[in-house]
Amino acid sequence: MPEITIKKRMPLLIHVLGWSLFGSVIFLLTPLSSEVERPDEFWIKQALQFIFLVATFYFNFFYLIPKVLFKNKNYLFLFLNFLGGLAYVGILILYDEWFNMQELMHLAFRPEVPYTPRPRNLYWDISSLLIFYMSVGISTSIGAVQKWQSDEKIRLELQQQQINSELSYLKAQINPHFFFNTLNNIYALTNIDVEKAKTALLKLSRMMRYVLYETEKNQTLLSKENEFIKDFIELMKLRLTNKVTLDLHIPEKIEDAEIAPMLLLPFIENCFKHGISSQKESSILISLSKEKNYLVLHTKNTIFKSTENTPEGSASGIGMTNTIRRLELLYPGKYKLDIDKENAENQFRITLKIDLS
């Protein structure tokens, strides 16, 4: 039998088995255990009770819960079930009176003793009422759990859509400004150092391939992300003047683990967009390491306010915000991000630690 058919039939099978077990224990096995032959009217009453409870369960599940309870009509829901319980017990009382069940049961259990009418035993009515509300309670619990699961599934789908949307934006953050500037620098290199221009073009090609293909996945290898970052930094070096001091601690090879693609780039990109000046001395520090299951990124750059008004500077701010949001969505409770931008050295410092286990 195909797996999909089994999955479709499984809920029905669970309901059938559940009601079979419930009906057998409450309405069949318990009376039979007394070894007393009971009248047909008793078994008809048991069957009617069982049918009534099944109908109540599904009426509550398919109508009252979605149409009343989940529409925030809580008091109406409770009132209707309260009336249902009273109606259930009332029908049982009428049945007993109509068929004179007290006398029939007396004859079944004490045939040798003359029958004398007695006040109705409320114990059985209360027991029946509790069984009714147990049926209502189970159906309400199942409906509430399914509603929670459905809401959670929708929330996760929306969250994933948001992550994908933000990732698409981040892919766009490797924006035309970067590519055009890099291509211009490579073009200029062709007149000075052809081999260096070829190497730069290769790095740009690898970056574009990473952006196009690796970011289609939810996870990529840390080694690929590391290579992407190294290529990005090498291309950014083409734009640096001798006024910029670049201190890099990027491993040649790094122990592999899975990581969300392009998660680190905005932090590194931020250094070059806000940390360099054509007139003033500046410094950039970028350090990446893996310590057991933790990935640690540390960046530090001089702050130049003027770059915030450039297209790249503005985009960088948005990219940082989106990246922090991605961290919250992808690594809840598994990352620590420290940002220090108020210090005497006028430096923007970031320390990011992610648990990749």
C-alpha positions in Angstrom: 0.0 0.0 0.0 1.5 3.4 -0.9 2.7 5.5 2.0 0.4 8.4 1.2 -2.6 6.1 1.4 -1.6 4.8 4.8 -1.2 8.4 6.1 -4.6 9.3 4.8 -6.2 6.3 6.5 -4.3 6.5 9.7 -6.4 9.2 11.4 -9.6 7.3 10.6 -8.1 4.1 12.0 -7.1 5.9 15.2 -10.7 7.2 15.6 -12.2 3.7 15.0 -9.8 2.0 17.5 -10.2 4.8 20.0 -14.0 4.6 20.0 -13.9 0.8 20.0 -11.7 0.8 23.1 -13.8 3.5 24.8 -17.1 1.9 24.0 -15.9 -1.6 25.0 -14.6 -0.5 28.4 -17.4 1.9 29.4 -20.5 0.3 27.9 -19.7 -3.4 27.3 -17.0 -4.9 29.5 -18.1 -3.2 32.8 -21.7 -4.5 32.6 -20.5 -8.0 31.4 -18.1 -8.3 34.3 -21.0 -8.6 36.8 -22.2 -11.8 35.1 -25.8 -10.8 35.4 -28.1 -11.2 32.4 -29.5 -7.8 31.7 -32.6 -6.9 29.8 -32.6 -5.8 26.1 -33.7 -2.3 27.1 -30.5 -1.9 29.1 -28.3 -2.7 26.1 -30.4 -0.4 23.9 -29.8 2.3 26.4 -26.0 1.6 26.4 -26.0 1.8 22.6 -27.9 5.1 22.6 -25.5 6.6 25.1 -22.5 5.5 23.0 -24.1 7.0 19.8 -25.0 10.2 21.7 -21.4 10.6 23.0 -19.9 10.0 19.5 -22.3 12.5 18.0 -21.5 15.0 20.7 -17.7 14.5 20.2 -17.8 15.3 16.5 -20.4 18.0 16.8 -18.2 19.7 19.3 -15.1 19.0 17.3 -16.3 20.1 13.8 -18.8 22.8 14.7 -18.7 24.3 18.3 -14.9 24.4 18.6 -14.1 26.2 15.2 -17.4 28.2 14.9 -17.8 29.2 18.6 -14.7 28.6 20.7 -12.1 29.7 18.2 -14.3 32.8 17.5 -13.7 33.9 21.1 -17.2 33.1 22.1 -16.0 31.2 25.2 -19.1 31.7 27.4 -21.4 30.6 24.6 -19.3 27.5 24.1 -19.5 26.6 27.8 -23.2 27.4 27.9 -24.0 25.2 24.9 -22.0 22.3 26.3 -23.7 22.8 29.7 -27.1 22.6 28.0 -25.9 19.5 26.1 -24.9 17.8 29.3 -28.3 18.5 30.8 -30.1 17.3 27.7 -28.0 14.1 27.7 -28.9 13.3 31.3 -32.5 14.4 30.7 -32.9 12.0 27.8 -31.5 9.1 29.9 -34.0 9.9 32.7 -36.9 10.0 30.2 -35.7 6.7 28.7 -35.6 5.1 32.2 -39.1 6.3 33.0 -40.5 5.3 29.7 -39.2 1.7 29.9 -39.4 1.4 33.7 -35.7 0.6 33.9 -35.6 0.6 37.7 -38.0 -2.3 37.8 -36.3 -4.2 35.0 -32.8 -3.9 36.6 -34.3 -4.9 40.0 -35.7 -8.1 38.4 -32.3 -8.8 36.7 -30.3 -8.4 39.9 -32.8 -9.5 42.6 -35.5 -11.6 41.0 -36.4 -13.3 44.3 -37.1 -10.0 46.1 -40.4 -8.1 45.4 -39.9 -4.8 43.6 -40.5 -1.6 45.6 -40.2 1.8 43.8 -37.4 3.9 45.3 -36.1 7.5 44.7 -33.8 7.7 41.6 -30.1 7.1 42.3 -28.4 10.3 41.3 -25.0 8.6 41.3 -25.6 7.2 37.9 -26.8 10.5 36.5 -23.7 12.3 37.8 -21.5 9.5 36.3 -23.3 9.8 32.9 -22.8 13.6 33.1 -19.1 13.2 33.8 -18.7 10.8 30.9 -20.5 13.3 28.6 -18.1 16.1 29.7 -15.1 13.8 29.3 -16.1 13.3 25.7 -16.5 17.1 25.3 -13.1 17.7 27.0 -11.3 15.2 24.9 -12.7 16.6 21.6 -11.9 20.2 22.8 -8.3 19.2 23.7 -7.7 17.5 20.4 -9.2 20.5 18.5 -7.0 22.9 20.5 -3.9 20.9 19.9 -4.6 20.6 16.1 -5.3 24.4 16.0 -2.0 25.0 17.8 -0.2 22.7 15.4 -1.8 24.3 12.4 -1.0 27.8 13.7 2.6 26.7 14.4 2.9 25.3 10.9 1.7 28.5 9.4 4.0 30.5 11.6 7.0 28.4 10.6 6.0 28.7 6.9 5.7 32.5 7.2 9.0 32.6 9.1 10.7 30.5 6.4 9.3 32.8 3.8 10.6 35.8 5.7 14.0 34.2 6.0 14.0 33.4 2.2 12.9 37.0 1.5 15.6 38.4 3.6 18.2 36.1 2.1 17.1 37.3 -1.4 17.6 40.9 -0.2 21.0 40.0 1.2 21.9 38.5 -2.1 21.0 41.8 -3.7 23.3 43.5 -1.1 26.2 42.2 -3.2 25.0 45.1 -5.2 25.8 46.6 -8.5 28.0 49.1 -6.8 30.3 46.4 -5.7 30.3 44.5 -9.0 30.8 47.6 -11.1 33.6 49.0 -8.9 35.3 45.6 -8.9 34.9 45.2 -12.7 36.4 48.8 -13.1 39.3 47.9 -10.9 39.9 44.7 -12.8 39.7 46.6 -16.1 42.3 49.0 -14.8 44.5 46.1 -13.8 44.5 44.7 -17.3 46.7 47.6 -18.3 49.1 47.1 -15.4 49.1 43.5 -14.3 47.3 41.0 -16.6 47.9 38.0 -14.3 46.6 39.9 -11.3 43.5 40.9 -13.3 42.9 37.3 -14.3 43.1 36.2 -10.6 40.7 39.0 -9.6 38.3 38.0 -12.3 38.4 34.4 -11.2 37.6 35.4 -7.6 34.7 37.5 -8.8 33.4 34.6 -10.9 33.6 32.3 -7.8 31.7 34.8 -5.7 28.9 35.2 -8.3 28.6 31.4 -8.5 28.3 31.2 -4.7 25.7 33.9 -4.7 23.7 32.2 -7.5 23.8 28.6 -6.3 24.9 28.2 -2.7 22.3 30.7 -1.4 19.5 28.7 -2.9 20.1 26.2 -0.1 19.1 26.7 3.6 22.6 25.7 4.7 26.1 25.7 3.2 29.5 24.5 4.3 31.5 26.8 6.5 34.5 26.1 4.3 32.6 27.5 1.3 31.5 30.6 3.3 35.1 31.0 4.3 36.3 31.0 0.7 33.6 33.4 -0.3 34.7 35.8 2.5 38.4 35.5 1.4 37.5 36.3 -2.2 35.4 39.2 -1.1 38.3 40.7 0.9 40.8 40.1 -1.8 38.6 42.0 -4.3 38.0 44.8 -1.8 41.8 45.2 -1.4 41.9 46.4 -5.0 40.1 49.6 -3.8 42.3 50.3 -0.8 44.9 53.0 -0.6 48.1 52.9 1.4 46.2 55.0 4.1 44.3 51.8 5.1 45.8 49.3 7.5 44.3 45.9 7.0 44.7 43.2 9.7 43.3 39.9 8.7 43.1 36.6 10.6 41.2 34.4 8.2 42.1 30.7 8.3 43.3 29.1 5.0 41.3 26.1 6.0 38.5 25.8 8.5 36.8 22.8 10.2 33.6 22.2 8.3 30.2 22.7 9.7 26.8 23.8 8.3 25.9 27.5 8.3 23.3 29.7 6.7 24.8 31.2 3.5 26.0 34.8 3.4 25.4 35.2 7.1 28.8 36.8 7.9 29.2 39.0 4.8 27.3 42.0 6.0 29.5 42.4 9.0 32.6 42.2 6.9 31.2 44.4 4.2 30.4 47.0 6.8 34.1 47.3 7.6 34.9 48.4 4.1 31.8 50.6 3.6 32.2 52.6 6.8 35.8 52.0 7.8 37.9 53.6 5.0 38.7 57.1 3.9 40.6 58.5 1.0 42.0 61.3 3.0 42.5 60.0 6.6 44.4 57.1 8.1 42.1 54.1 8.9 42.4 50.6 10.0 40.3 47.4 9.6 40.6 44.2 11.6 38.8 41.0 10.6 39.2 37.8 12.5 37.4 34.5 11.9 37.9 31.3 13.8 36.1 28.1 14.8 36.4 27.0 18.4 34.9 23.6 18.9 31.3 24.0 17.9 31.4 27.8 18.0 32.1 30.1 15.1 33.6 33.4 16.2 33.8 36.5 14.1 35.5 39.7 15.3 35.6 42.9 13.3 36.9 46.3 14.1 37.0 49.4 11.9 37.4 53.2 12.1 34.1 55.0 11.8 33.7 57.6 9.0 30.3 59.2 9.2 30.4 60.6 5.7 30.1 57.2 4.1 26.6 56.8 5.5 25.1 59.0 2.8 26.5 57.0 0.0 24.4 54.3 -1.7 26.6 51.5 -0.5 26.6 52.9 3.0 22.8 53.1 3.2 22.5 49.6 1.9 25.0 48.3 4.4 22.8 49.6 7.3 19.8 47.8 6.0 21.9 44.7 5.4 23.1 44.7 9.0 19.6 45.0 10.3 18.4 42.1 8.1 21.4 40.0 9.1 20.6 40.4 12.8 17.0 39.5 12.1 18.3 36.3 10.3 20.3 35.4 13.3 17.3 35.7 15.5 15.3 33.4 13.2 17.9 30.9 12.3 19.9 30.6 15.6 17.5 31.5 18.4 19.3 31.2 21.7 22.4 29.9 20.0 24.2 33.1 19.1 25.7 36.2 20.9 26.3 39.4 19.1 28.1 42.3 20.8 28.2 45.7 19.0 30.3 48.5 20.3 30.2 51.8 18.5 30.6 54.2 21.4 34.2 54.3 22.4 37.1 56.7 22.7 38.9 55.1 19.7 36.0 56.0 17.4 35.8 52.4 16.2 32.9 50.1 15.3 33.5 46.7 16.9 31.6 43.5 16.4 32.0 40.2 18.1 29.7 37.4 16.9 29.6 33.9 18.4 27.4 31.2 16.9 26.8 27.7 18.2 26.8 25.6 15.0 26.2 22.3 16.8 
